[in-house]
Amino acid sequence: MLDFLCYIYSMAKFKEVIVTLSKKHPQTGEPAQAGHSFVIGTLGKKTGFYEIETEQLNKLKNEDLQQELFKLLHPQTHH
């Protein structure tokens, strides 16, 4: 039951992730590969990012990006 409650809590929190898209690497400023973008997420004081093909990115909703970034910023440990 506790796992289920933690899951519900985490699903609500993912919507708090602020998503930013960039053609430049968030740490180095280097340009992304041709046809790629960086998806950058901020949750409180934590920041994470990943690179994605722009074509794939265009098929996703903001919530999809928030969920992926939430997993990076707030990893779940399963026993």
C-alpha positions in Angstrom: 0.0 0.0 0.0 2.8 2.4 0.8 4.4 1.8 -2.6 1.1 2.8 -4.2 0.8 6.0 -2.1 4.4 6.9 -3.1 3.5 6.3 -6.7 0.4 8.6 -6.5 2.5 11.2 -4.7 5.2 11.1 -7.4 2.7 11.3 -10.2 1.3 14.5 -8.7 4.8 16.0 -8.3 6.0 15.4 -11.8 3.7 18.3 -12.9 5.9 20.7 -10.9 8.8 20.1 -13.3 9.5 23.2 -15.4 10.5 22.2 -18.9 12.8 24.2 -21.2 13.9 23.2 -24.7 17.3 24.3 -26.1 19.5 23.7 -29.1 22.5 24.2 -26.8 24.0 21.9 -24.2 22.8 23.3 -20.8 26.3 23.0 -19.2 28.8 23.5 -22.0 26.8 25.7 -24.4 27.8 23.4 -27.3 25.2 23.1 -30.1 23.1 20.0 -30.2 23.7 17.5 -33.0 21.8 18.3 -36.2 18.1 17.3 -35.7 18.4 17.1 -31.9 17.3 19.2 -29.0 18.0 19.3 -25.3 15.1 18.9 -22.9 16.0 20.6 -19.6 13.9 20.2 -16.4 14.0 22.1 -13.1 12.4 20.8 -10.0 13.1 23.0 -7.0 16.9 23.4 -6.9 17.5 20.3 -9.0 18.2 20.5 -12.8 18.5 17.6 -15.2 18.5 17.2 -19.0 18.6 14.8 -21.8 19.1 14.9 -25.6 16.3 13.9 -28.0 15.7 13.8 -31.7 13.7 16.9 -32.6 11.3 14.8 -34.7 10.6 12.5 -31.7 10.2 15.6 -29.5 7.5 17.0 -31.7 5.4 13.9 -31.1 5.5 14.3 -27.3 3.3 16.3 -25.0 4.6 18.6 -22.2 3.4 16.0 -19.6 5.5 13.3 -21.3 8.6 15.5 -21.0 7.8 16.3 -17.4 7.5 12.6 -16.5 10.8 11.7 -18.1 12.6 14.6 -16.4 11.0 13.8 -13.1 12.5 10.3 -13.3 15.9 11.9 -13.8 15.5 14.4 -11.0 13.7 12.2 -8.5 14.8 8.6 -9.1 12.7 6.0 -7.3 14.5 3.2 -5.4 12.7 -0.1 -5.6 13.4 -2.8 -3.1 
